[in-house]
Amino acid sequence: MTDTYESPALLRQYLDFHYRSGETSYLPHHELPEGLTEYPQRCGEVTIEYSNRYQRALDLGCAVGGSSFTLATAFDEVVGIDFSDSFIDAATQLASTGTFRSSEVVYTPSSDHRKCRPHFRKGNACALPQDLGCFDAILMSNLLCRLPDPTACLEGLKALTQPGSILVFTTPCSWDEAFTPREKWLWPTLEGLHQTLDPWCETCDVFDIPFVLKDHDRRAQFTVAQASVWEVKA
Ligand SMILES: C[S@@+](CC[C@H](N)C(=O)[O-])C[C@H]1O[C@@H](n2cnc3c(N)ncnc32)[C@H](O)[C@@H]1O
């Protein structure tokens, strides 16, 4: 396991991505086409839209928690898990105080009415804690192709769900040996997901979610993530 997600620059990049991408100052030199900002919030909204029950949601690989705060507008309880200490510390502070300050910038989750305060904890998606309980919805946005063993992670989700639970995966399908040994890649991604999930889940939908992630004020990555939604079989 690497500490790729621990640098101050990455923390700042994800705080901006999760809490400021809807502002004109996000990419100040050019207006973005519509529909590319607030990706974490849109992933949370997709999860809410497809869910059948609204008691407990898990945001796995939550980073600094943008999707978790959106899930909290619909679910009674939201748990965010990430491997990065600095991301979890920032998300925890956002949840407990409502703000997080980095240099001169103050980050605040949207003021939408929330049913709960999400709680955040450090964890490894490939070896999940045993005490998590059962969830009505699990979101994994842009996590699959950053894992050393995505199949182990998917298999681990079985113990966290029940019939009718919803799984939402969004992924840029950017498999890279820096994160995942080639023999563990789910490639093509959707086929890999089917191979692992078909025995216990049904596909509900597959669609694209475009987004822009800023590197700095004059450069950004444009990505079209593939989203797939699955329901745990009876
Ligand atoms: C590409 S970012 C995506 C973050 C967020 N879901 C989003 O869509 O903006 C991947 C996240 O997964 C986390 N991560 C990487 N490996 C992990 C693992 N084994 N278990 C839990 N989280 C992990 C990283 O710390 C990072 O926050």
The ligand as a Gaussian input file, in Angstrom:
#p B3LYP/6-31G(d) Opt

LIG

0 1
 C       -9.063000       8.700000      -7.120000
 S       -9.474000       9.023000      -5.445000
 C      -11.253000       9.108000      -5.501000
 C      -11.817000       9.789000      -4.294000
 C      -13.312000      10.082000      -4.323000
 N      -14.128000       8.888000      -4.208000
 C      -13.671000      10.856000      -5.554000
 O      -14.384000      10.324000      -6.422000
 O      -13.232000      12.016000      -5.654000
 C       -9.189000       7.429000      -4.717000
 C       -9.396000       7.454000      -3.209000
 O       -9.324000       6.119000      -2.728000
 C       -8.487000       6.085000      -1.581000
 N       -7.896000       4.744000      -1.533000
 C       -6.902000       4.251000      -2.297000
 N       -6.659000       2.970000      -1.962000
 C       -7.529000       2.651000      -0.973000
 C       -7.780000       1.482000      -0.213000
 N       -7.083000       0.361000      -0.390000
 N       -8.759000       1.515000       0.719000
 C       -9.476000       2.642000       0.942000
 N       -9.283000       3.784000       0.240000
 C       -8.324000       3.794000      -0.691000
 C       -7.498000       7.202000      -1.756000
 O       -6.962000       7.624000      -0.523000
 C       -8.363000       8.255000      -2.437000
 O       -9.035000       9.046000      -1.509000

